[in-house]
Amino acid sequence: MPYFDVASSAPLHPVARQALQASLDEGWADPARLYREGRRARLLLDAAREAAAEAVGCRPDELVFTPSGTRAVHLGISGAAAGRRRVGRHLVVSAVEHSSVLHAAAALGAADGGAAESGAVGPARAAQGGVTEVPVDRAGAVSPAAYASALREDTALACLQSANHEVGTEQPVALVAEACRAAGVPLLVDAAQSLGWGPVEADWSLLTASAHKWGGPAGVGLLAVRKGVRFAPQGPVDERESGRTAGFENIPAIVAAAASLRAVRAEAADEAVRLRALVDHIRARVPELVPDVEVVGDPVRRLPHLVTFSCLYVDGETLLHELDRAGFSVSSGSSCTSSTLTPSHVLRAMGVLSEGNVRVSLPLGTPDDEVERFLEVLPGVVSAVRERLGAPVSVTAAGQGASLVVDALGKRCPIPVIELAKVIGDVPVGGTVTVLSDDEAARLDIPAWCEMRGQEYVGEERAERGVAYVVRRLA
């Protein structure tokens, strides 16, 4: 069964499995002890740190291992912010950062009495709580100029991912790092998605990553803090890992993580070329095979193995279940796969379609024929889901045919957009359709539908129940 979701977690690399099994016998002792077993464990830990530091591009004494990538992010943000408390408490992040970054920033903002404010368009805006979210374009990338303008005299820390977890877009980290250095602000880079493909070529101050993203075992994260960066670990600490994270090191898992990182790096150059060609093929063929599809993310400045697209008139959760039944494991950032029914914060910030969202991330060694079989299966699966969701429309005429009101209250994604599409042809050019909906996803999906289908999105207003979304027919 093809597994196309390595952006979530990669299968354990064979080298990692071998290293894990070997170090279970050799690395079980306390590396802080001076007897033979402890010295042997210390040698394994030191060798793993050196290998990981070489891959990251830092000194071994600048890198510590953490219990997870999320923990590395939380430790990095809290420690760097505390180390620069005298400068201020202001943080800068992009609107599409991983949730671990946004949660850590929000926690610090809440501690200062406020919350982050975000925006998908326009200039970056500072919130009362001391967190500024820099908006992104429709490809998911920040503008270096907008990011630089968000930096202030009281900015303690800036955060920017190397590449987006949901759509694969690479960020202009080097240019943002230059702006941060000029402003005297340390930059933390979340490199979880990209580190297996290569080092982050930028003048960063802190870097985090997670081993299970590149085929290492789960439960191992990396935190690198450059010499000279002010850093004050928060919470109880001990003598391990330079005092930056507490607890006994999981040496077998750390050894396996470092070994697998070195192994995937050895394969990265050739696999990047091959997988990029497969992803280019998917990006080109999906819109040809499936009507009403939007491929999102930057087509060029992106990770080589990841592609994301959204299908109109499709329930994302049902689509993923049907693809699973057909033998394909894929992921989604669609609001329809969330129990809270709120759109993905990444897709929302980009202003792109969220319904029927599919993320395909190919593992190393993916055969060409598995991709071809996915492309053969996908059109039929999407068509079947759309047919299943083709519910009758409740329509009330108003204004002698010049406008229609579609009552989609109580109906969830993608039904409001399906009903809009069914009736847009019933009004004359220049006429309007008003969709009444209480589904949060409609706020993003109806404007996205208008852009895809060449219609005008007039706007929204509060209704007695839910929100009224007004669309004008242009053609």
KOLLOBA-606699 format. One record per residue (C-alpha): x, y, z. Coordinates in nm, 3 decimals. Layout:
residues N
(pt (X Y Z)),
...
This chain:
residues 475
(pt (0.000 0.000 0.000)),
(pt (0.166 0.328 -0.109)),
(pt (0.238 0.558 0.185)),
(pt (0.235 0.919 0.063)),
(pt (0.248 1.108 0.393)),
(pt (0.613 1.145 0.494)),
(pt (0.552 1.513 0.571)),
(pt (0.369 1.382 0.877)),
(pt (0.612 1.104 0.963)),
(pt (0.855 0.903 0.752)),
(pt (0.894 0.525 0.784)),
(pt (1.194 0.418 0.988)),
(pt (1.498 0.422 0.759)),
(pt (1.681 0.085 0.737)),
(pt (1.999 0.249 0.865)),
(pt (1.807 0.386 1.163)),
(pt (1.671 0.040 1.240)),
(pt (2.019 -0.112 1.233)),
(pt (2.167 0.165 1.448)),
(pt (1.880 0.141 1.694)),
(pt (1.918 -0.233 1.738)),
(pt (2.296 -0.209 1.780)),
(pt (2.284 0.079 2.029)),
(pt (2.022 -0.094 2.243)),
(pt (2.299 -0.331 2.345)),
(pt (2.573 -0.067 2.378)),
(pt (2.400 0.257 2.478)),
(pt (2.180 0.169 2.773)),
(pt (2.404 0.298 3.051)),
(pt (2.421 0.649 3.200)),
(pt (2.658 0.857 2.982)),
(pt (2.740 1.077 3.283)),
(pt (2.910 0.786 3.466)),
(pt (3.282 0.713 3.450)),
(pt (3.276 0.333 3.446)),
(pt (3.314 0.133 3.125)),
(pt (2.945 0.107 3.032)),
(pt (2.893 0.479 3.094)),
(pt (3.197 0.572 2.885)),
(pt (3.070 0.354 2.602)),
(pt (2.731 0.526 2.615)),
(pt (2.902 0.867 2.620)),
(pt (3.104 0.780 2.310)),
(pt (2.785 0.688 2.125)),
(pt (2.612 1.009 2.235)),
(pt (2.907 1.228 2.140)),
(pt (2.940 1.062 1.799)),
(pt (2.570 1.113 1.732)),
(pt (2.595 1.479 1.833)),
(pt (2.890 1.534 1.600)),
(pt (2.709 1.369 1.308)),
(pt (2.392 1.571 1.369)),
(pt (2.585 1.896 1.409)),
(pt (2.766 1.834 1.080)),
(pt (2.431 1.786 0.905)),
(pt (2.284 2.098 1.067)),
(pt (2.592 2.310 1.001)),
(pt (2.681 2.401 1.359)),
(pt (2.929 2.310 1.630)),
(pt (2.858 1.998 1.837)),
(pt (2.850 2.202 2.157)),
(pt (2.577 2.422 2.004)),
(pt (2.337 2.129 1.957)),
(pt (2.126 1.942 2.213)),
(pt (1.881 1.655 2.174)),
(pt (1.524 1.699 2.297)),
(pt (1.233 1.456 2.347)),
(pt (1.061 1.581 2.027)),
(pt (1.068 1.850 1.761)),
(pt (0.778 2.025 1.931)),
(pt (0.970 2.031 2.258)),
(pt (1.272 2.174 2.074)),
(pt (1.055 2.457 1.939)),
(pt (0.904 2.532 2.281)),
(pt (1.245 2.529 2.450)),
(pt (1.401 2.741 2.177)),
(pt (1.132 3.010 2.181)),
(pt (1.096 3.032 2.558)),
(pt (1.473 3.025 2.619)),
(pt (1.559 3.285 2.354)),
(pt (1.275 3.515 2.462)),
(pt (1.380 3.491 2.827)),
(pt (1.743 3.552 2.738)),
(pt (1.647 3.881 2.574)),
(pt (1.384 3.991 2.825)),
(pt (1.567 4.320 2.882)),
(pt (1.534 4.403 2.513)),
(pt (1.159 4.337 2.511)),
(pt (0.894 4.067 2.480)),
(pt (0.787 4.121 2.120)),
(pt (0.793 3.816 1.889)),
(pt (0.765 3.797 1.510)),
(pt (0.638 3.485 1.333)),
(pt (0.493 3.409 0.992)),
(pt (0.122 3.337 0.962)),
(pt (0.194 2.984 0.831)),
(pt (0.432 2.857 1.098)),
(pt (0.383 2.510 1.241)),
(pt (0.130 2.502 1.523)),
(pt (0.408 2.432 1.775)),
(pt (0.561 2.773 1.695)),
(pt (0.227 2.955 1.700)),
(pt (0.126 2.791 2.028)),
(pt (0.456 2.881 2.194)),
(pt (0.432 3.240 2.069)),
(pt (0.070 3.265 2.182)),
(pt (0.161 3.136 2.528)),
(pt (0.427 3.404 2.566)),
(pt (0.186 3.665 2.432)),
(pt (-0.082 3.554 2.677)),
(pt (0.169 3.576 2.961)),
(pt (0.218 3.940 2.866)),
(pt (-0.156 4.004 2.872)),
(pt (-0.245 3.975 2.505)),
(pt (-0.277 3.745 2.205)),
(pt (-0.134 3.740 1.856)),
(pt (-0.301 3.921 1.571)),
(pt (-0.268 3.782 1.222)),
(pt (-0.353 3.885 0.869)),
(pt (-0.341 3.705 0.535)),
(pt (-0.303 4.023 0.332)),
(pt (-0.165 4.371 0.380)),
(pt (0.123 4.483 0.604)),
(pt (0.226 4.294 0.912)),
(pt (0.035 4.402 1.221)),
(pt (0.148 4.399 1.583)),
(pt (-0.088 4.273 1.850)),
(pt (-0.118 4.411 2.199)),
(pt (0.022 4.090 2.341)),
(pt (0.358 4.136 2.171)),
(pt (0.329 3.889 1.880)),
(pt (0.328 3.997 1.515)),
(pt (0.219 3.749 1.246)),
(pt (0.364 3.838 0.907)),
(pt (0.119 3.756 0.623)),
(pt (0.204 3.542 0.320)),
(pt (0.114 3.549 -0.049)),
(pt (-0.106 3.292 -0.224)),
(pt (0.196 3.065 -0.265)),
(pt (0.251 3.065 0.112)),
(pt (0.573 3.272 0.124)),
(pt (0.649 3.579 0.330)),
(pt (0.787 3.897 0.177)),
(pt (1.135 3.970 0.319)),
(pt (1.050 4.339 0.317)),
(pt (0.726 4.282 0.511)),
(pt (0.910 4.061 0.756)),
(pt (1.181 4.323 0.806)),
(pt (0.917 4.590 0.868)),
(pt (0.771 4.380 1.149)),
(pt (1.095 4.390 1.349)),
(pt (1.099 4.646 1.629)),
(pt (1.339 4.776 1.891)),
(pt (1.169 4.556 2.150)),
(pt (1.167 4.239 1.934)),
(pt (1.316 3.957 2.136)),
(pt (1.294 3.682 1.873)),
(pt (1.187 3.616 1.514)),
(pt (1.071 3.274 1.388)),
(pt (1.049 3.147 1.030)),
(pt (1.013 2.795 0.895)),
(pt (1.254 2.681 0.624)),
(pt (0.968 2.520 0.429)),
(pt (0.598 2.491 0.493)),
(pt (0.466 2.165 0.638)),
(pt (0.137 2.169 0.444)),
(pt (0.220 2.304 0.097)),
(pt (0.599 2.267 0.075)),
(pt (0.674 2.631 -0.011)),
(pt (1.029 2.732 0.080)),
(pt (1.067 3.056 0.269)),
(pt (1.328 3.326 0.190)),
(pt (1.517 3.243 0.508)),
(pt (1.852 3.387 0.397)),
(pt (1.703 3.730 0.319)),
(pt (1.500 3.734 0.640)),
(pt (1.811 3.630 0.836)),
(pt (1.997 3.928 0.688)),
(pt (1.720 4.162 0.800)),
(pt (1.718 4.009 1.147)),
(pt (2.093 4.041 1.182)),
(pt (2.080 4.404 1.073)),
(pt (1.815 4.466 1.339)),
(pt (2.006 4.271 1.603)),
(pt (1.725 4.014 1.641)),
(pt (1.796 3.639 1.665)),
(pt (1.614 3.419 1.414)),
(pt (1.479 3.074 1.502)),
(pt (1.432 2.846 1.201)),
(pt (1.197 2.548 1.213)),
(pt (1.376 2.310 0.975)),
(pt (1.169 2.000 1.048)),
(pt (1.049 1.951 0.690)),
(pt (1.371 2.043 0.509)),
(pt (1.666 1.921 0.715)),
(pt (1.666 1.577 0.554)),
(pt (1.718 1.744 0.217)),
(pt (2.005 1.969 0.320)),
(pt (2.128 2.232 0.567)),
(pt (1.957 2.570 0.600)),
(pt (2.192 2.801 0.412)),
(pt (2.130 3.115 0.615)),
(pt (2.274 3.305 0.908)),
(pt (2.023 3.171 1.161)),
(pt (2.060 3.195 1.538)),
(pt (1.853 2.896 1.654)),
(pt (1.732 2.591 1.462)),
(pt (1.493 2.309 1.546)),
(pt (1.410 1.979 1.377)),
(pt (1.244 1.642 1.439)),
(pt (1.393 1.302 1.360)),
(pt (1.072 1.126 1.258)),
(pt (1.044 1.363 0.959)),
(pt (1.354 1.215 0.793)),
(pt (1.318 0.849 0.888)),
(pt (1.459 0.851 1.238)),
(pt (1.265 0.722 1.538)),
(pt (0.993 0.935 1.692)),
(pt (1.079 1.104 2.020)),
(pt (1.402 1.277 1.914)),
(pt (1.427 1.647 1.838)),
(pt (1.719 1.881 1.776)),
(pt (1.777 2.230 1.913)),
(pt (2.081 2.424 1.794)),
(pt (2.169 2.756 1.958)),
(pt (2.460 2.950 1.808)),
(pt (2.734 3.071 2.039)),
(pt (2.669 3.428 2.143)),
(pt (2.290 3.400 2.134)),
(pt (2.141 3.499 2.468)),
(pt (1.953 3.197 2.599)),
(pt (1.796 3.132 2.939)),
(pt (1.635 2.787 2.975)),
(pt (1.295 2.801 3.138)),
(pt (1.157 2.559 3.394)),
(pt (1.349 2.304 3.600)),
(pt (1.680 2.200 3.442)),
(pt (1.954 1.954 3.524)),
(pt (2.311 1.892 3.421)),
(pt (2.223 1.704 3.101)),
(pt (2.227 1.849 2.748)),
(pt (2.399 2.171 2.857)),
(pt (2.113 2.239 3.096)),
(pt (1.878 2.320 2.807)),
(pt (1.655 2.016 2.837)),
(pt (1.613 1.792 3.136)),
(pt (1.600 1.414 3.157)),
(pt (1.795 1.101 3.073)),
(pt (1.899 1.091 2.707)),
(pt (1.743 0.819 2.492)),
(pt (2.078 0.720 2.347)),
(pt (1.961 0.436 2.117)),
(pt (1.699 0.663 1.957)),
(pt (1.947 0.953 1.932)),
(pt (2.207 0.732 1.765)),
(pt (1.945 0.603 1.519)),
(pt (1.828 0.958 1.445)),
(pt (2.180 1.078 1.366)),
(pt (2.257 0.770 1.157)),
(pt (1.940 0.807 0.951)),
(pt (2.001 1.179 0.896)),
(pt (2.343 1.103 0.754)),
(pt (2.196 0.825 0.539)),
(pt (1.913 1.030 0.388)),
(pt (2.153 1.315 0.318)),
(pt (2.367 1.074 0.115)),
(pt (2.060 0.994 -0.098)),
(pt (1.913 1.345 -0.102)),
(pt (2.070 1.491 -0.415)),
(pt (1.965 1.209 -0.650)),
(pt (1.626 1.155 -0.486)),
(pt (1.546 1.526 -0.495)),
(pt (1.582 1.532 -0.872)),
(pt (1.376 1.217 -0.921)),
(pt (1.098 1.305 -0.676)),
(pt (1.076 1.663 -0.802)),
(pt (1.004 1.525 -1.148)),
(pt (0.730 1.301 -1.007)),
(pt (0.575 1.592 -0.817)),
(pt (0.590 1.812 -1.127)),
(pt (0.403 1.535 -1.306)),
(pt (0.135 1.528 -1.035)),
(pt (0.105 1.907 -1.039)),
(pt (0.050 1.903 -1.415)),
(pt (-0.178 1.600 -1.444)),
(pt (-0.419 1.651 -1.152)),
(pt (-0.585 1.963 -1.303)),
(pt (-0.610 1.782 -1.637)),
(pt (-0.768 1.472 -1.486)),
(pt (-0.993 1.628 -1.222)),
(pt (-1.213 1.931 -1.295)),
(pt (-1.227 2.223 -1.052)),
(pt (-0.896 2.163 -0.876)),
(pt (-0.653 2.421 -0.738)),
(pt (-0.289 2.316 -0.692)),
(pt (-0.147 2.529 -0.411)),
(pt (0.202 2.626 -0.299)),
(pt (0.493 2.765 -0.495)),
(pt (0.553 2.556 -0.811)),
(pt (0.930 2.623 -0.808)),
(pt (1.053 2.728 -0.463)),
(pt (0.929 2.417 -0.284)),
(pt (1.035 2.092 -0.126)),
(pt (1.104 1.827 -0.392)),
(pt (0.869 1.560 -0.258)),
(pt (0.550 1.745 -0.161)),
(pt (0.243 1.865 -0.351)),
(pt (-0.093 1.988 -0.222)),
(pt (-0.417 2.044 -0.413)),
(pt (-0.778 2.122 -0.324)),
(pt (-1.088 1.988 -0.498)),
(pt (-1.411 2.187 -0.519)),
(pt (-1.735 2.020 -0.406)),
(pt (-1.557 1.750 -0.208)),
(pt (-1.566 1.659 0.159)),
(pt (-1.200 1.626 0.255)),
(pt (-1.247 1.358 0.519)),
(pt (-1.453 1.139 0.287)),
(pt (-1.199 1.188 0.010)),
(pt (-0.913 1.074 0.233)),
(pt (-1.112 0.771 0.350)),
(pt (-1.189 0.672 -0.011)),
(pt (-0.825 0.711 -0.115)),
(pt (-0.730 0.495 0.182)),
(pt (-0.980 0.232 0.066)),
(pt (-0.815 0.250 -0.277)),
(pt (-0.477 0.182 -0.114)),
(pt (-0.323 0.530 -0.078)),
(pt (-0.225 0.696 0.248)),
(pt (-0.235 1.074 0.205)),
(pt (-0.296 1.369 0.435)),
(pt (-0.497 1.689 0.429)),
(pt (-0.508 2.042 0.565)),
(pt (-0.877 2.064 0.484)),
(pt (-1.121 2.198 0.739)),
(pt (-1.338 1.896 0.661)),
(pt (-1.092 1.663 0.833)),
(pt (-1.101 1.855 1.159)),
(pt (-1.341 1.783 1.441)),
(pt (-1.360 2.157 1.501)),
(pt (-1.457 2.225 1.140)),
(pt (-1.219 2.522 1.122)),
(pt (-1.003 2.574 0.813)),
(pt (-0.631 2.501 0.814)),
(pt (-0.451 2.813 0.936)),
(pt (-0.201 2.774 0.651)),
(pt (-0.461 2.759 0.374)),
(pt (-0.656 3.039 0.539)),
(pt (-0.348 3.262 0.554)),
(pt (-0.277 3.189 0.186)),
(pt (-0.636 3.269 0.088)),
(pt (-0.672 2.949 -0.115)),
(pt (-0.941 2.684 -0.136)),
(pt (-0.954 2.466 0.175)),
(pt (-1.222 2.211 0.090)),
(pt (-1.124 1.872 -0.049)),
(pt (-0.760 1.934 0.033)),
(pt (-0.505 1.656 -0.036)),
(pt (-0.136 1.663 0.058)),
(pt (0.087 1.410 -0.115)),
(pt (0.441 1.374 0.024)),
(pt (0.647 1.102 -0.140)),
(pt (0.899 0.891 0.055)),
(pt (1.247 0.820 -0.073)),
(pt (1.243 0.545 -0.334)),
(pt (0.880 0.597 -0.444)),
(pt (0.840 0.404 -0.772)),
(pt (0.704 0.587 -1.077)),
(pt (0.426 0.332 -1.121)),
(pt (0.280 0.407 -0.775)),
(pt (0.239 0.772 -0.876)),
(pt (0.078 0.668 -1.204)),
(pt (-0.164 0.440 -1.023)),
(pt (-0.255 0.725 -0.786)),
(pt (-0.332 0.945 -1.087)),
(pt (-0.547 0.668 -1.235)),
(pt (-0.746 0.623 -0.912)),
(pt (-0.790 0.987 -0.812)),
(pt (-1.042 1.105 -1.078)),
(pt (-1.286 0.824 -1.006)),
(pt (-1.261 0.875 -0.630)),
(pt (-1.325 1.249 -0.656)),
(pt (-1.613 1.195 -0.898)),
(pt (-1.777 0.940 -0.669)),
(pt (-1.749 1.168 -0.364)),
(pt (-1.892 1.462 -0.560)),
(pt (-2.183 1.253 -0.680)),
(pt (-2.251 1.137 -0.326)),
(pt (-2.260 1.500 -0.204)),
(pt (-2.486 1.626 -0.485)),
(pt (-2.767 1.722 -0.246)),
(pt (-3.074 1.913 -0.376)),
(pt (-3.058 2.291 -0.334)),
(pt (-3.302 2.495 -0.130)),
(pt (-3.341 2.814 -0.335)),
(pt (-3.567 3.115 -0.292)),
(pt (-3.603 3.365 -0.578)),
(pt (-3.577 3.738 -0.505)),
(pt (-3.576 4.045 -0.726)),
(pt (-3.743 3.892 -1.035)),
(pt (-3.453 3.666 -1.122)),
(pt (-3.185 3.930 -1.069)),
(pt (-3.077 3.761 -0.747)),
(pt (-3.114 3.433 -0.562)),
(pt (-3.080 3.337 -0.199)),
(pt (-2.936 2.996 -0.119)),
(pt (-3.015 2.870 0.229)),
(pt (-2.717 2.651 0.327)),
(pt (-2.756 2.697 0.702)),
(pt (-2.666 2.387 0.895)),
(pt (-2.479 2.237 0.598)),
(pt (-2.107 2.177 0.617)),
(pt (-1.818 2.201 0.373)),
(pt (-1.841 2.155 0.077)),
(pt (-2.223 2.175 0.050)),
(pt (-2.252 2.559 0.055)),
(pt (-2.018 2.585 -0.244)),
(pt (-2.191 2.299 -0.425)),
(pt (-2.526 2.475 -0.391)),
(pt (-2.376 2.806 -0.506)),
(pt (-2.232 2.638 -0.816)),
(pt (-2.566 2.479 -0.902)),
(pt (-2.759 2.807 -0.910)),
(pt (-2.509 3.065 -1.040)),
(pt (-2.638 3.001 -1.393)),
(pt (-2.996 3.078 -1.284)),
(pt (-2.926 3.450 -1.245)),
(pt (-2.846 3.683 -1.538)),
(pt (-2.496 3.825 -1.588)),
(pt (-2.469 4.101 -1.329)),
(pt (-2.716 3.928 -1.096)),
(pt (-2.620 3.802 -0.754)),
(pt (-2.645 3.488 -0.546)),
(pt (-2.648 3.522 -0.168)),
(pt (-2.540 3.212 0.024)),
(pt (-2.655 3.190 0.384)),
(pt (-2.412 2.972 0.577)),
(pt (-2.300 2.911 0.935)),
(pt (-2.003 2.698 0.827)),
(pt (-1.669 2.860 0.914)),
(pt (-1.503 2.713 0.603)),
(pt (-1.742 2.905 0.374)),
(pt (-1.561 3.230 0.458)),
(pt (-1.256 3.097 0.275)),
(pt (-1.407 2.860 0.020)),
(pt (-1.668 3.088 -0.141)),
(pt (-1.413 3.362 -0.233)),
(pt (-1.173 3.091 -0.354)),
(pt (-1.451 2.942 -0.572)),
(pt (-1.520 3.285 -0.722)),
(pt (-1.155 3.328 -0.819)),
(pt (-1.138 2.982 -0.971)),
(pt (-1.461 3.024 -1.170)),
(pt (-1.422 3.386 -1.280)),
(pt (-1.708 3.525 -1.070)),
(pt (-1.705 3.832 -0.845)),
(pt (-1.706 3.792 -0.469)),
(pt (-1.895 4.098 -0.347)),
(pt (-1.849 4.041 0.024)),
(pt (-2.018 3.919 0.339)),
(pt (-2.241 4.054 0.609)),
(pt (-2.391 3.921 0.927)),
(pt (-2.734 3.765 0.887)),
(pt (-2.999 3.679 1.142)),
(pt (-2.843 3.335 1.145)),
(pt (-2.491 3.279 1.018)),
(pt (-2.331 3.491 0.745)),
(pt (-2.463 3.607 0.406)),
(pt (-2.201 3.569 0.129)),
(pt (-2.281 3.764 -0.188)),
(pt (-2.152 3.656 -0.531)),
(pt (-2.210 3.843 -0.858)),
(pt (-2.224 3.650 -1.185)),
(pt (-1.977 3.787 -1.442)),
(pt (-2.007 3.525 -1.714)),
